[in-house]
Amino acid sequence: VQLQASGGGLVQAGDSLRLSCAVSGRSFNTYTMAWFRQAPGKEREFVAGIRWSGGNTSYADSVKGRFTISREYAKNTVYLQMNSLKPEDTAVYYCASRQGWVGSYDYWGQGTQVTVSS
């Protein structure tokens, strides 16, 4: 599975941004797709996840109600819609995938920088 993230940028607090992750490779109907982020000096943290088949989602408490993860079958793409952005959302965002709903993530894309100014 290959993952290609895009869509990062510099925005102001309160703005919105949508990240995209193009997915290619083997069949991933049983896969979970997710977004992680890593801020400077901090560990990488889970942001949101979605089952490719079925669409079940999960979110970190810090983004619930502001971020939405979704997938588009026709384009083999996973999105992260980020609304009401805050300076503390500033980080490098990574898309990742794994087989099943639990376990470690085996595949990672390159990061995309999101910077939110106050």
Buried (B, 14 or more C-beta within 10 A) or exposed (E): BEBBBBBBEEBEEEBEBEBBBBBEEEEBEEBBBBBBBBBEEEEBEBBBBBBBEEEEBBBBEEBEEBBBBBBEEEEBBBBBBBBEBBEEBBBBBBBBBBBEEEEEBEBBBEBBEBBBEE
